[in-house]
Amino acid sequence: MATKAVTDASFADDVINSDKPVLVDFWADWCGPCKMIAPALEEISEELGEQVTIAKVDIMENTETASAFGVQSIPLMVLFKGGQPVAHKLGAAPKSQIKSWIESVL
């Protein structure tokens, strides 16, 4: 299962109302560290797709959502369970660290 692009318009349906946990990656095209973790998130999405949805929110195109969650630095990953943010991870990290973090909070 590939990562899912989420917009201001689809955020409630795709994240808040999701039946399973959703990891939201807040990113931007100009962000080097965001580009560095993108392939790892794609792989994790394939590996953990049954347990969690990996969603991506471009903060430049979806300013309402970024503002609503107080995104000031990126990459910022926020794990939502039951429509609520339950864990945050700021900055780039190797795939193994990101995956371990996700698994620890699922």
Z-matrix of the N, CA and C atoms (Angstrom, degrees):
N
C 1 1.454
C 2 1.531 1 108.79
N 3 1.301 2 117.13 1 121.57
C 4 1.457 3 121.57 2 -178.56
C 5 1.526 4 110.59 3 -77.45
N 6 1.333 5 115.27 4 164.62
C 7 1.457 6 118.99 5 175.97
C 8 1.524 7 108.85 6 -63.94
N 9 1.327 8 115.58 7 156.44
C 10 1.456 9 121.58 8 -175.07
C 11 1.522 10 109.64 9 -115.28
N 12 1.332 11 116.83 10 127.34
C 13 1.460 12 120.84 11 175.55
C 14 1.521 13 108.78 12 -76.87
N 15 1.326 14 115.96 13 128.26
C 16 1.458 15 122.17 14 -178.76
C 17 1.524 16 108.49 15 -119.87
N 18 1.324 17 115.51 16 140.55
C 19 1.469 18 121.11 17 -178.84
C 20 1.528 19 109.68 18 -117.22
N 21 1.331 20 115.30 19 172.76
C 22 1.463 21 119.76 20 174.16
C 23 1.530 22 109.90 21 -53.69
N 24 1.320 23 116.19 22 -42.92
C 25 1.469 24 121.40 23 -176.33
C 26 1.525 25 112.68 24 -69.19
N 27 1.333 26 117.76 25 -32.51
C 28 1.462 27 120.19 26 -175.46
C 29 1.531 28 113.86 27 -100.10
N 30 1.326 29 118.11 28 -4.35
C 31 1.462 30 121.45 29 -173.46
C 32 1.531 31 112.47 30 -55.89
N 33 1.311 32 117.38 31 -47.82
C 34 1.476 33 120.18 32 -178.05
C 35 1.521 34 110.74 33 -59.74
N 36 1.329 35 117.91 34 -47.35
C 37 1.464 36 121.05 35 -179.07
C 38 1.524 37 111.95 36 -68.33
N 39 1.338 38 116.44 37 -44.09
C 40 1.463 39 121.12 38 -173.85
C 41 1.527 40 114.04 39 -77.73
N 42 1.324 41 117.25 40 -29.89
C 43 1.466 42 120.25 41 -173.95
C 44 1.530 43 112.18 42 -116.58
N 45 1.314 44 116.75 43 -60.69
C 46 1.465 45 121.07 44 -174.32
C 47 1.528 46 111.39 45 -62.04
N 48 1.318 47 117.58 46 -42.38
C 49 1.462 48 121.51 47 -176.53
C 50 1.530 49 113.92 48 -95.70
N 51 1.321 50 117.76 49 12.40
C 52 1.464 51 121.36 50 -178.66
C 53 1.523 52 111.21 51 -69.84
N 54 1.333 53 115.89 52 142.88
C 55 1.462 54 121.67 53 178.44
C 56 1.530 55 112.39 54 -76.20
N 57 1.333 56 116.44 55 -19.11
C 58 1.464 57 118.72 56 179.81
C 59 1.528 58 109.24 57 -125.51
N 60 1.331 59 117.35 58 165.10
C 61 1.459 60 119.79 59 179.63
C 62 1.535 61 111.55 60 -57.34
N 63 1.331 62 115.40 61 149.26
C 64 1.465 63 121.89 62 179.65
C 65 1.522 64 108.53 63 -130.41
N 66 1.325 65 116.39 64 125.46
C 67 1.453 66 121.57 65 172.47
C 68 1.526 67 106.78 66 -94.80
N 69 1.330 68 116.49 67 118.15
C 70 1.460 69 121.04 68 179.42
C 71 1.515 70 108.47 69 -101.34
N 72 1.326 71 115.65 70 123.18
C 73 1.457 72 123.08 71 175.38
C 74 1.517 73 107.67 72 -99.25
N 75 1.338 74 117.01 73 108.88
C 76 1.461 75 121.53 74 174.91
C 77 1.525 76 106.57 75 -85.42
N 78 1.328 77 116.89 76 123.31
C 79 1.462 78 121.95 77 -172.28
C 80 1.528 79 110.33 78 -146.72
N 81 1.340 80 115.32 79 174.96
C 82 1.465 81 122.43 80 172.65
C 83 1.523 82 108.56 81 -148.48
N 84 1.313 83 115.93 82 153.27
C 85 1.464 84 122.19 83 -177.00
C 86 1.531 85 112.20 84 -61.82
N 87 1.319 86 117.65 85 -31.68
C 88 1.469 87 121.58 86 -177.19
C 89 1.528 88 113.09 87 -82.99
N 90 1.334 89 117.75 88 -2.95
C 91 1.468 90 122.96 89 -174.07
C 92 1.528 91 111.19 90 -90.03
N 93 1.319 92 116.10 91 109.40
C 94 1.462 93 121.03 92 179.76
C 95 1.523 94 113.76 93 -59.17
N 96 1.349 95 118.82 94 -50.76
C 97 1.464 96 119.51 95 178.40
C 98 1.536 97 112.94 96 -59.95
N 99 1.343 98 116.94 97 -32.05
C 100 1.465 99 120.15 98 177.04
C 101 1.524 100 110.01 99 -62.67
N 102 1.321 101 115.62 100 -42.29
C 103 1.467 102 120.09 101 179.37
C 104 1.521 103 111.09 102 -67.62
N 105 1.345 104 116.03 103 -31.32
C 106 1.464 105 119.86 104 -179.86
C 107 1.528 106 111.67 105 -67.06
N 108 1.338 107 117.99 106 -37.48
C 109 1.462 108 119.32 107 -176.95
C 110 1.530 109 113.44 108 -88.86
N 111 1.334 110 117.25 109 -11.90
C 112 1.468 111 120.36 110 -177.01
C 113 1.533 112 113.08 111 -55.54
N 114 1.344 113 119.96 112 -47.44
C 115 1.476 114 118.89 113 179.26
C 116 1.527 115 112.06 114 -62.52
N 117 1.327 116 117.65 115 -36.82
C 118 1.465 117 121.06 116 178.99
C 119 1.527 118 109.98 117 -64.33
N 120 1.325 119 117.32 118 -41.28
C 121 1.457 120 120.50 119 179.22
C 122 1.523 121 111.41 120 -65.53
N 123 1.328 122 116.86 121 -36.35
C 124 1.475 123 120.15 122 175.87
C 125 1.531 124 109.95 123 -62.02
N 126 1.337 125 116.67 124 -45.10
C 127 1.465 126 120.39 125 -179.96
C 128 1.525 127 111.06 126 -64.97
N 129 1.324 128 116.80 127 -43.47
C 130 1.463 129 121.02 128 179.25
C 131 1.528 130 110.10 129 -62.63
N 132 1.326 131 116.31 130 -37.50
C 133 1.456 132 120.41 131 178.15
C 134 1.525 133 110.56 132 -60.43
N 135 1.323 134 116.81 133 -39.20
C 136 1.462 135 120.95 134 177.73
C 137 1.524 136 110.77 135 -69.13
N 138 1.331 137 116.82 136 -40.50
C 139 1.463 138 121.87 137 -174.94
C 140 1.527 139 112.78 138 -75.85
N 141 1.323 140 117.47 139 -37.28
C 142 1.470 141 121.40 140 -175.29
C 143 1.528 142 112.76 141 -112.83
N 144 1.325 143 117.02 142 16.87
C 145 1.455 144 121.87 143 -174.64
C 146 1.513 145 115.93 144 -56.02
N 147 1.329 146 117.33 145 -27.69
C 148 1.462 147 120.45 146 178.19
C 149 1.529 148 111.24 147 -74.34
N 150 1.328 149 116.93 148 -26.35
C 151 1.459 150 121.88 149 -174.28
C 152 1.516 151 114.32 150 -97.91
N 153 1.337 152 116.77 151 -30.69
C 154 1.465 153 120.74 152 -173.34
C 155 1.532 154 109.80 153 -150.69
N 156 1.329 155 115.63 154 144.61
C 157 1.455 156 121.52 155 173.16
C 158 1.524 157 107.41 156 -94.97
N 159 1.329 158 116.88 157 133.62
C 160 1.460 159 120.93 158 175.71
C 161 1.529 160 106.81 159 -101.29
N 162 1.323 161 115.64 160 117.07
C 163 1.465 162 121.81 161 -178.13
C 164 1.519 163 109.65 162 -115.81
N 165 1.328 164 115.75 163 150.82
C 166 1.459 165 120.97 164 179.84
C 167 1.527 166 109.36 165 -124.67
N 168 1.334 167 115.40 166 130.83
C 169 1.455 168 121.66 167 177.90
C 170 1.527 169 108.07 168 -119.23
N 171 1.323 170 116.57 169 113.96
C 172 1.464 171 122.34 170 175.75
C 173 1.526 172 107.29 171 -75.69
N 174 1.335 173 116.51 172 111.92
C 175 1.468 174 120.16 173 -173.93
C 176 1.526 175 113.35 174 -68.37
N 177 1.321 176 117.74 175 -20.52
C 178 1.466 177 120.70 176 -179.94
C 179 1.527 178 111.00 177 -78.43
N 180 1.327 179 116.27 178 -29.51
C 181 1.458 180 120.55 179 -179.11
C 182 1.528 181 112.40 180 -98.04
N 183 1.318 182 116.92 181 -14.54
C 184 1.471 183 121.65 182 -175.53
C 185 1.532 184 109.37 183 -130.56
N 186 1.308 185 114.77 184 64.97
C 187 1.459 186 121.36 185 -173.46
C 188 1.528 187 113.32 186 -68.21
N 189 1.334 188 117.77 187 -29.90
C 190 1.471 189 120.14 188 179.86
C 191 1.528 190 110.77 189 -63.04
N 192 1.319 191 116.68 190 -46.83
C 193 1.461 192 120.64 191 -178.88
C 194 1.516 193 110.45 192 -67.24
N 195 1.327 194 117.15 193 -44.95
C 196 1.463 195 120.46 194 179.25
C 197 1.530 196 110.76 195 -59.58
N 198 1.302 197 116.67 196 -41.70
C 199 1.458 198 121.37 197 179.53
C 200 1.530 199 111.01 198 -68.00
N 201 1.314 200 117.08 199 -41.48
C 202 1.465 201 121.43 200 -178.47
C 203 1.533 202 111.83 201 -60.38
N 204 1.328 203 116.90 202 -30.49
C 205 1.457 204 120.66 203 -179.27
C 206 1.526 205 112.82 204 -104.08
N 207 1.333 206 116.28 205 11.69
C 208 1.458 207 121.22 206 173.93
C 209 1.514 208 114.75 207 63.30
N 210 1.324 209 116.73 208 34.21
C 211 1.464 210 120.19 209 -178.76
C 212 1.531 211 109.28 210 -69.56
N 213 1.344 212 115.58 211 116.91
C 214 1.449 213 121.09 212 179.35
C 215 1.523 214 112.19 213 -118.41
N 216 1.326 215 117.00 214 -23.62
C 217 1.457 216 122.89 215 178.67
C 218 1.520 217 108.29 216 -134.09
N 219 1.320 218 115.56 217 146.86
C 220 1.457 219 120.59 218 179.07
C 221 1.523 220 109.25 219 -134.96
N 222 1.310 221 119.00 220 158.21
C 223 1.453 222 126.62 221 -1.60
C 224 1.530 223 111.32 222 -70.95
N 225 1.319 224 113.87 223 141.10
C 226 1.464 225 121.73 224 176.13
C 227 1.518 226 107.23 225 -126.18
N 228 1.323 227 115.62 226 123.48
C 229 1.457 228 120.66 227 177.12
C 230 1.524 229 108.10 228 -108.84
N 231 1.318 230 115.82 229 129.85
C 232 1.457 231 121.68 230 -180.00
C 233 1.526 232 107.78 231 -125.85
N 234 1.331 233 116.07 232 126.52
C 235 1.454 234 120.47 233 178.14
C 236 1.522 235 109.06 234 -96.19
N 237 1.327 236 115.48 235 125.15
C 238 1.463 237 122.78 236 178.75
C 239 1.522 238 109.14 237 -106.34
N 240 1.330 239 115.25 238 134.16
C 241 1.469 240 122.01 239 172.98
C 242 1.517 241 106.37 240 -130.31
N 243 1.315 242 116.04 241 130.46
C 244 1.452 243 119.27 242 179.85
C 245 1.518 244 113.02 243 58.03
N 246 1.327 245 115.95 244 31.17
C 247 1.459 246 121.18 245 178.43
C 248 1.512 247 115.16 246 81.86
N 249 1.333 248 117.67 247 0.84
C 250 1.461 249 121.21 248 -177.60
C 251 1.531 250 110.96 249 -116.50
N 252 1.341 251 117.30 250 141.51
C 253 1.469 252 119.06 251 174.38
C 254 1.530 253 109.85 252 -70.36
N 255 1.326 254 116.34 253 126.52
C 256 1.463 255 120.06 254 -177.46
C 257 1.528 256 113.65 255 -117.07
N 258 1.331 257 117.47 256 -15.97
C 259 1.464 258 120.83 257 179.47
C 260 1.524 259 109.64 258 -156.84
N 261 1.346 260 115.89 259 147.83
C 262 1.463 261 122.68 260 -179.86
C 263 1.523 262 109.18 261 -129.76
N 264 1.322 263 115.84 262 146.02
C 265 1.465 264 121.28 263 173.14
C 266 1.522 265 107.23 264 -139.50
N 267 1.321 266 115.73 265 120.43
C 268 1.459 267 121.62 266 -178.22
C 269 1.518 268 110.16 267 -104.10
N 270 1.325 269 115.97 268 134.85
C 271 1.456 270 121.17 269 175.51
C 272 1.514 271 113.69 270 95.85
N 273 1.326 272 113.99 271 167.15
C 274 1.456 273 121.02 272 179.77
C 275 1.522 274 109.90 273 -81.37
N 276 1.318 275 115.34 274 151.14
C 277 1.461 276 122.23 275 177.68
C 278 1.520 277 107.90 276 -152.92
N 279 1.323 278 117.29 277 159.80
C 280 1.466 279 119.31 278 175.60
C 281 1.533 280 110.75 279 -62.89
N 282 1.316 281 114.97 280 155.64
C 283 1.465 282 121.14 281 -178.69
C 284 1.524 283 111.76 282 -52.17
N 285 1.319 284 117.00 283 -44.01
C 286 1.467 285 119.71 284 -176.36
C 287 1.530 286 111.39 285 -60.81
N 288 1.333 287 116.67 286 -38.35
C 289 1.474 288 120.10 287 179.26
C 290 1.524 289 111.34 288 -70.07
N 291 1.324 290 116.56 289 -41.40
C 292 1.474 291 120.11 290 179.25
C 293 1.523 292 109.78 291 -63.51
N 294 1.322 293 115.97 292 -46.36
C 295 1.469 294 120.18 293 -178.56
C 296 1.529 295 110.61 294 -63.52
N 297 1.321 296 118.05 295 -44.19
C 298 1.457 297 121.08 296 178.65
C 299 1.512 298 111.39 297 -61.45
N 300 1.333 299 116.62 298 -41.46
C 301 1.471 300 120.68 299 178.29
C 302 1.526 301 110.58 300 -61.18
N 303 1.346 302 116.15 301 -47.32
C 304 1.471 303 120.31 302 179.39
C 305 1.524 304 110.12 303 -58.39
N 306 1.326 305 116.22 304 -49.44
C 307 1.470 306 120.02 305 -177.71
C 308 1.527 307 111.56 306 -62.07
N 309 1.329 308 117.14 307 -33.49
C 310 1.463 309 120.27 308 -178.20
C 311 1.520 310 112.90 309 -71.09
N 312 1.334 311 117.24 310 -24.05
C 313 1.460 312 119.64 311 -178.61
C 314 1.530 313 113.38 312 -105.49
N 315 1.329 314 116.51 313 -3.78
C 316 1.467 315 118.75 314 176.39
C 317 1.478 316 107.35 315 -72.91
